[in-house]
Each structure stands twice: as C-alpha cells, then as structure tokens.
C-alpha cells in the first residue's frame, strides 16, 4: 500500500471545484459523529457532499485523505492499513467514496472505528445493507440515505431562488396558502413538467442534451457493476433485470402481472422476487407493498420505477399514471412509509389515504373514507384535493 500515491490522488480530488449548492441532506447530518455513512443511487450527489464537508473544515489538506474505492490504486488495498498509515502521520479525516467496491468493508470499518481516533465518512450504493453486514457496525455508524433531487431542490437550482420545505402535516393543512406563496416565484406546473423530464439528478446542470445518455449509464452501471458485485448476481442474468425495468416502464402500476412478468423475463417467481428486491435496493424500482388492514400477500402489490426520469429514457410511450405515482412515492417515501391500499392508491404512515391522478380525479375511489387526492395538472387545490407537484416540497 502506497500512502504517498493515495495522498496525491486525494489532493487532486480535494482541489476540484465544488458546487456551492448544498442538497437537503447536508444540513441534516450531524458531522460531529465519528463514523458517518451516506448511501444512495448513483448520480445523486453523495461525493459532492463529502467534498463540501471536507472543504468546510479548517484543516490542512494533509490531514484529510479522500479515497475512491473504484480507483485502480485501491485495487487489493486494505482500508485498515490505509487508516493505520494515515493516522500514524497525523491524519484527522478519512473519506471513503464508493465503499461498496471493497469486500468485507464493514469489518474493516469496525476495526478502524475501534482502534483509531479518526473521523470516517463513507459513501456507497443505496443497495448497501450495513445492518446485515455487521450488527456491531450498525451500532457504530450513523447511516443517511440520499434520494434523488426533490422538486423543491430542482426549482432552487433552476431559478437560483430559495424555497422553504414543508412537513406533510403542513401541506395537508395549508396547501392552498403554500401553493399561492410558491406561485409568486415560479410557475409550478412548468417546473414540475421539466422536473419529470430531466430534474431528478444533479448532473442535469451539465448538459440537457447528454442527460439521457448519462442517465442510461447510471442504470447500466448500477446493474452491471453495483448490484452484480454487492449481491453476487451471475453476470449472465443481468439482462433479466434490464428486461424487468423495460416492462415496468410501459405498464400501468396496477396492471403488472406477476406470471406474465416471470414468463417474459424467463425466471421463476422466487427468482424474480429476488431480482425485484435487488433492484429496489439499488434505487431502480419501488416495491410498494400492502398496508394496514389488507390481506397478507407474498408478492409486491405495486411495482414502480424509482423516479419519473427513468420513464423518459427507457420508453417512448410511458404510462402517465405510473409516472405520477412514481413521483409521489419518490418524494413522500423518503421520510414516510408508503404502502398500497385497497381504498385508494396509497396509505402513508398507516393512517393517511391518498388517491393519485389527473386534474379531474375526485375522491370517489376513497369509498367514503377520509383521505386526500393528489391531482396532477392543477396549480392550486381545495379542501382534500391537493396539487401533486406540492409534494415535491417535502425536502
């Protein structure tokens, strides 16, 4: 292990220009913790948060070591040995990016935590299962999940204006006033439509022309590299995962037929179920299971692509209902439990029933139950009919 080489690479990484804009998660992390993990989908800005934190510190560059585990220099290198050598030379902060590329990383992190007075911050795929890797590590590390950009964050990046985030309770109680205030600054439906096309990942700012290509690369690398490595999936089976994604792209969420899906993919239901769980873990799809009061089932009730942008790049004729529901789950599901419900589309936190649809959607499908309609194509709602876009201002 050549620490000098890693230190040189670290200096080059830390010298990069870092975006000024900080994602919502940055302010939620307690950076005084000794061991912090950030997991999330590729392209959501995990590495940027690591860099922003490193540059916020009043520390000499020599006291910070930023290593990326997918760099060739890290091939076969022990994280513990890196930490040992870095600490011996006065190191203070060890930042480990793409940690899922390291076999048995949890045991190495545990040893580093127990032996050295180092702050360690790491990032990895959303498919990382820290709690299963090591119970000891899960008690030591504080793990945060970074989702795709919220609509609020997208609007801030697009307009350079600042918008307040709201709790779900605030939106349900005051959505008319909240919508009126936001409409003073932007045209929400215009921003919502743009967001659904290209606003879920921060790299949209680099080039809108190249955005679809980069997003397809995110999908392919997530399947071919991340999921394959983390779950030891046979590379010959990876095309089956891609077939599943393409099928979900053009299907209505309530029309997904498990036997048809199994037949098209060429896998038995138990095998297909494992594939679905892997892709949910990798932030490619959402498995929305049945909620309170529903009969127990051994399969997901709804399968949705993880976010609206995936529909844009994967198929020409996306189902608008699936896009709307994907948006709702991606925004609300980050900080709330979302399940499928037989008296509406979703039940949130086991108590709040939601029906998701277009401007003409009413509450008739709620079947007399108290609930809410999240309606697309309206700027302002009334009573229990709430604009769908406003749920993008939860974080």
C-alpha positions in Angstrom: 0.0 0.0 0.0 1.5 3.3 -1.1 0.1 6.1 1.1 2.0 8.7 -0.9 0.1 7.7 -4.1 -3.2 7.9 -2.3 -2.4 11.2 -0.7 -1.5 12.6 -4.2 -4.8 11.4 -5.6 -6.6 12.9 -2.6 -5.1 16.3 -3.1 -6.2 16.2 -6.7 -9.8 15.3 -5.7 -9.9 18.0 -3.0 -8.7 20.6 -5.4 -11.7 20.1 -7.6 -14.2 22.9 -7.8 -17.2 22.1 -5.6 -20.8 23.2 -6.3 -22.0 25.9 -3.9 -25.5 24.4 -3.7 -25.9 22.0 -0.8 -28.5 19.3 -1.0 -31.1 18.9 1.7 -29.3 16.1 3.5 -26.2 18.2 4.2 -28.0 20.2 6.9 -29.5 17.1 8.4 -26.2 15.3 9.0 -24.5 15.7 12.4 -20.9 15.9 11.3 -19.6 15.6 14.9 -20.3 11.8 14.7 -17.2 9.7 14.4 -18.5 7.3 11.7 -21.0 8.5 9.1 -22.3 6.8 6.1 -24.2 8.2 3.1 -25.9 5.7 0.8 -27.9 6.5 -2.3 -28.3 6.0 -6.0 -25.5 6.8 -8.4 -25.5 10.4 -9.6 -27.5 11.9 -6.6 -24.5 13.9 -5.2 -23.0 11.8 -2.4 -19.5 12.5 -3.4 -20.3 16.2 -3.6 -21.5 16.2 0.0 -18.2 14.5 1.1 -16.2 17.2 -0.7 -18.3 20.0 0.6 -17.8 18.8 4.2 -14.0 18.4 3.7 -13.7 21.9 2.3 -15.7 23.4 5.2 -13.1 22.3 7.7 -10.2 24.4 8.9 -7.8 21.5 8.3 -4.6 21.3 6.2 -5.1 19.1 3.2 -2.5 16.7 4.5 -4.8 15.9 7.5 -7.6 14.8 5.1 -7.5 11.7 3.0 -10.1 11.3 0.3 -10.0 7.8 -1.3 -12.3 6.4 -4.0 -12.6 2.7 -3.9 -13.2 2.3 -7.6 -9.8 3.9 -8.4 -7.2 1.4 -9.7 -4.8 2.5 -6.9 -7.2 1.0 -4.4 -7.2 -2.5 -6.0 -6.5 -5.1 -3.3 -5.7 -2.4 -0.7 -6.8 -2.8 2.9 -8.9 0.1 4.3 -7.5 -0.7 7.7 -3.9 -0.4 6.5 -4.7 2.9 4.8 -6.2 4.2 8.0 -3.3 2.9 10.1 -0.7 4.6 8.0 -2.7 7.8 7.6 -3.4 8.0 11.4 0.3 7.4 12.2 1.1 10.5 10.1 -1.3 12.7 11.9 -4.4 12.2 9.8 -7.7 13.5 11.1 -10.4 12.8 8.5 -10.7 9.7 6.3 -13.3 10.0 3.5 -14.1 6.8 1.6 -16.2 7.0 -1.6 -17.8 4.0 -3.3 -17.1 1.8 -0.4 -19.3 -1.0 -1.7 -16.4 -1.8 -4.1 -14.4 -3.2 -1.1 -15.1 -6.8 0.0 -15.8 -7.1 3.8 -15.7 -3.3 4.2 -17.8 -3.5 7.4 -15.3 -5.5 9.4 -12.5 -3.0 8.3 -14.6 0.0 9.3 -15.4 -1.6 12.6 -11.7 -2.1 13.3 -10.8 1.4 12.2 -13.5 2.8 14.5 -12.4 0.8 17.5 -8.6 1.5 17.1 -8.0 4.9 15.7 -9.2 8.4 16.7 -10.2 9.2 13.2 -13.4 10.6 11.8 -14.5 8.4 8.9 -17.2 9.4 6.4 -18.1 6.9 3.7 -20.5 6.7 0.8 -21.9 3.8 -1.2 -24.6 2.4 -3.3 -28.2 2.5 -2.0 -28.0 -1.3 -2.1 -25.6 -1.3 0.8 -27.0 -3.3 3.7 -25.0 -2.1 6.6 -27.4 -3.6 9.2 -26.9 -7.1 7.6 -23.1 -6.7 7.2 -22.4 -6.4 10.8 -24.7 -5.7 13.8 -21.7 -4.1 15.6 -21.1 -1.7 12.7 -24.7 -0.7 12.5 -24.5 0.4 16.2 -21.4 2.5 15.5 -22.2 4.1 12.2 -24.9 6.7 11.5 -26.3 5.9 8.1 -28.1 8.5 6.0 -29.9 7.9 2.7 -29.7 10.5 -0.1 -32.6 10.4 -2.5 -33.0 11.9 -6.0 -33.5 15.7 -6.2 -36.8 16.9 -4.8 -38.9 19.2 -6.9 -38.0 21.9 -4.5 -34.3 21.4 -4.9 -34.7 21.3 -8.7 -36.6 24.7 -8.6 -33.8 26.2 -6.5 -31.1 25.0 -9.0 -33.1 26.2 -12.0 -34.2 29.6 -10.6 -31.4 30.4 -8.1 -34.2 31.2 -5.6 -34.7 29.7 -2.2 -37.8 27.8 -1.3 -38.9 26.5 2.1 -39.6 22.8 2.6 -42.7 21.7 4.5 -43.8 18.8 6.6 -46.5 16.5 5.3 -48.9 17.8 8.0 -48.2 21.4 6.9 -49.0 20.5 3.3 -52.3 18.7 4.2 -53.4 21.6 6.5 -52.3 24.6 4.5 -51.7 23.5 0.8 -53.8 26.4 -0.6 -51.7 29.1 1.1 -48.4 27.2 0.4 -49.3 26.9 -3.3 -50.2 30.6 -3.5 -46.9 31.6 -2.0 -44.8 29.4 -4.3 -46.8 30.7 -7.4 -45.5 34.2 -6.6 -42.0 32.9 -7.5 -42.5 30.2 -10.2 -45.0 28.5 -12.5 -45.2 25.2 -10.6 -46.7 23.1 -13.5 -43.9 24.3 -15.8 -41.3 23.4 -13.3 -43.0 20.1 -12.5 -43.1 19.0 -16.1 -39.4 19.9 -16.6 -38.6 18.0 -13.4 -40.3 14.9 -14.6 -38.3 15.1 -17.9 -34.8 15.8 -16.6 -34.8 17.1 -13.0 -34.1 14.1 -10.7 -30.3 14.0 -10.8 -28.0 17.0 -10.2 -26.0 16.3 -13.4 -28.8 17.7 -15.5 -27.0 21.0 -15.0 -24.0 19.8 -17.0 -25.9 19.2 -20.3 -29.5 18.6 -21.1 -28.5 17.1 -24.4 -26.3 14.5 -22.8 -28.6 13.9 -19.8 -30.4 10.8 -21.2 -27.1 9.2 -22.1 -25.7 9.8 -18.7 -28.9 8.5 -17.0 -28.8 5.3 -19.1 -25.2 4.9 -18.0 -26.3 5.3 -14.3 -28.8 2.5 -14.9 -26.4 0.2 -16.6 -23.5 0.7 -14.2 -25.9 0.2 -11.2 -27.0 -3.2 -12.7 -23.7 -4.4 -14.3 -21.4 -3.3 -11.5 -23.0 -2.3 -8.3 -25.8 -4.9 -8.0 -23.7 -7.6 -9.6 -20.9 -7.0 -7.1 -23.0 -6.5 -3.9 -25.4 -9.4 -4.4 -23.1 -11.7 -6.4 -25.6 -11.9 -9.3 -24.5 -14.1 -12.2 -23.5 -11.7 -15.0 -25.4 -13.9 -17.4 -28.6 -13.0 -15.6 -28.2 -9.2 -15.7 -30.2 -8.8 -18.9 -33.2 -10.2 -17.0 -33.0 -7.2 -14.6 -33.0 -4.9 -17.6 -36.0 -6.6 -19.1 -37.9 -6.1 -15.9 -37.2 -2.3 -16.0 -38.3 -2.0 -19.6 -41.6 -3.9 -18.8 -42.3 -1.7 -15.9 -41.7 1.4 -17.9 -44.8 1.0 -20.2 -47.1 -0.9 -17.7 -49.8 0.6 -15.6 -48.8 0.1 -11.9 -52.0 -1.8 -11.2 -51.7 -4.0 -14.4 -48.3 -5.6 -13.5 -49.0 -9.4 -13.9 -46.5 -11.5 -11.9 -46.9 -14.6 -14.1 -46.6 -12.6 -17.3 -43.5 -10.8 -15.9 -42.0 -14.1 -14.8 -42.6 -15.6 -18.3 -41.2 -12.6 -20.1 -38.1 -12.5 -18.0 -37.6 -16.2 -18.1 -37.4 -16.7 -14.3 -39.5 -18.4 -11.7 -41.4 -16.3 -9.2 -39.0 -16.9 -6.3 -36.0 -15.9 -8.5 -37.9 -12.9 -9.9 -38.8 -11.8 -6.4 -35.0 -11.8 -5.6 -34.3 -9.7 -8.7 -37.0 -7.2 -7.7 -35.7 -6.9 -4.2 -32.2 -6.2 -5.6 -33.4 -3.5 -7.9 -35.4 -1.9 -5.1 -32.3 -1.9 -3.0 -30.3 -0.3 -5.9 -32.9 2.6 -6.3 -34.0 1.5 -9.7 -37.6 0.5 -8.7 -40.0 0.9 -5.8 -41.7 -2.1 -4.4 -44.9 -0.8 -2.8 -46.4 -3.4 -0.5 -49.8 -3.7 1.0 -50.6 -1.6 4.0 -52.7 -1.8 7.2 -55.9 -3.9 7.1 -55.0 -5.7 3.8 -54.7 -9.4 3.5 -51.2 -10.7 3.7 -49.6 -11.3 0.3 -46.3 -12.9 -0.7 -45.6 -10.5 -3.6 -45.4 -6.7 -4.1 -48.8 -5.1 -4.8 -47.3 -2.4 -7.0 -44.0 -2.1 -8.9 -42.9 1.4 -10.0 -39.7 2.8 -11.5 -37.8 4.7 -8.9 -38.4 8.2 -10.3 -40.0 9.9 -13.3 -36.8 10.5 -15.3 -36.3 6.8 -15.7 -39.5 6.6 -17.8 -38.2 9.4 -20.0 -35.0 7.5 -21.1 -36.4 3.9 -21.1 -39.5 4.0 -23.2 -41.2 6.2 -25.8 -44.8 5.6 -24.5 -44.7 5.9 -20.7 -47.9 5.4 -18.7 -48.8 8.8 -17.2 -50.4 7.1 -14.2 -47.2 5.3 -13.4 -45.2 8.5 -13.8 -47.5 10.3 -11.3 -47.3 7.5 -8.8 -43.6 7.2 -9.2 -43.2 10.9 -8.4 -45.5 10.7 -5.3 -43.7 7.7 -3.9 -40.2 9.1 -4.6 -41.0 12.4 -2.8 -43.2 11.2 0.1 -41.4 7.8 0.6 -38.1 9.4 1.6 -39.3 10.4 5.1 -42.6 8.5 5.4 -43.8 4.9 5.0 -45.8 4.4 1.8 -47.9 1.3 1.2 -50.5 0.2 -1.3 -54.1 0.5 -0.1 -57.3 -1.1 -1.5 -59.4 2.1 -0.7 -57.0 4.4 -2.6 -53.7 4.3 -4.3 -51.5 4.6 -1.2 -51.6 4.7 2.6 -48.9 6.8 4.2 -47.7 6.1 7.8 -50.6 3.6 8.1 -53.1 6.4 8.5 -53.3 8.8 5.6 -55.0 7.5 2.4 -54.1 9.1 -1.0 -55.5 8.8 -4.5 -53.2 10.0 -7.2 -54.5 11.1 -10.6 -55.1 13.9 -13.1 -57.0 17.2 -12.7 -60.4 15.5 -13.0 -59.7 13.0 -10.3 -62.2 13.2 -7.4 -62.4 11.3 -4.1 -65.0 8.8 -5.2 -62.4 6.0 -5.2 -61.8 6.7 -1.5 -65.1 4.9 -0.9 -66.3 7.2 1.8 -63.0 7.0 3.8 -61.3 10.2 4.9 -58.4 10.8 2.5 -56.8 13.0 0.0 -56.5 13.4 -3.8 -53.1 14.3 -5.2 -54.0 15.7 -8.5 -51.8 16.5 -11.5 -52.3 19.5 -13.8 -53.7 21.8 -11.2 -51.8 24.7 -9.6 -54.0 25.2 -6.5 -56.2 22.7 -4.7 -59.1 22.9 -2.4 -60.0 21.0 0.8 -58.8 17.4 0.3 -57.8 17.9 -3.3 -54.1 18.8 -3.3 -51.8 19.6 -6.3 -49.5 16.6 -6.9 -46.5 18.9 -7.5 -46.6 20.3 -4.0 -45.5 17.0 -2.5 -42.1 17.8 -4.1 -41.6 20.4 -1.4 -41.3 18.0 1.4 -37.5 18.1 1.5 
